[in-house]
Amino acid sequence: MSESESDSGPESESGSQPETEPAGLLKIGRVTKPHGLKGEVVVQLWSDQLERLRPGSVLSSPSGPLSVVSSGPAPGGAGGDRYIVTFAECGDRAAADRLRGVELSADALEQPGTLWVHELIGAVVRDPAGAELGRVAAVEANPASDLLVLESGALIPVHFVTGHDASAGTVDVDIPEGLLDL
């Protein structure tokens, strides 16, 4: 599962429901605090797509575009979702402090065969016979398997997904008999 950004963030690129910006951008993280005196910041990445923080990447923010100069895992980063990032537009501690709490956005990545949370939300779930089982309301992170949460409240582990057509807004699943009866 990709571009679901974690439990603690809106775009869980593994967890919860992503928020799509008006321009079609996905929220992928947040600046949590400054780090050091040279303008570095700690970014909580809500995405499992680490290329978001590669040097040369440009992220959108309410403050304008931010160009990544360098990044690396934060020491002792909680769950591996925190990174020390240097943005070209942020040259000192005061500039870094102004970014505190700023949410970062980016275009959706194109990787064929990858399930993207923002494409699953609202999709119609079908069984192997084509019968509609419901509509995806959210995607929840779960250690064993992310879960499709249907509008009815039913949960379907993502590993039961056999197909997905983003343009048609459908998700095909092959679930064990009785799973939705629980």
HELIX and SHEET records of a PDB file:
HELIX    1   1 LEU A   50  LEU A   53  5                                   4    
HELIX    2   2 ALA A   78  GLY A   80  5                                   3    
HELIX    3   3 ARG A   93  ARG A   98  1                                   6    
HELIX    4   4 VAL A  117  LEU A  120  1                                   4    
HELIX    5   5 VAL A  158  PHE A  160  5                                   3    
HELIX    6   6 LEU A  179  ASP A  181  5                                   3    
SHEET    1   A 6 VAL A  58  LEU A  59  0                                        
SHEET    2   A 6 LEU A  66  PRO A  73 -1                                        
SHEET    3   A 6 ARG A  82  PHE A  87 -1                                        
SHEET    4   A 6 GLU A  40  LEU A  45 -1                                        
SHEET    5   A 6 LEU A  26  HIS A  35 -1                                        
SHEET    6   A 6 GLU A 103  ALA A 106 -1                                        
SHEET    1   B 6 LEU A 155  PRO A 157  0                                        
SHEET    2   B 6 LEU A 147  LEU A 150 -1                                        
SHEET    3   B 6 GLU A 132  GLU A 140 -1                                        
SHEET    4   B 6 VAL A 124  ARG A 126 -1                                        
SHEET    5   B 6 THR A 170  VAL A 173  1                                        
SHEET    6   B 6 VAL A 161  ASP A 165 -1                                        
END                                                                             
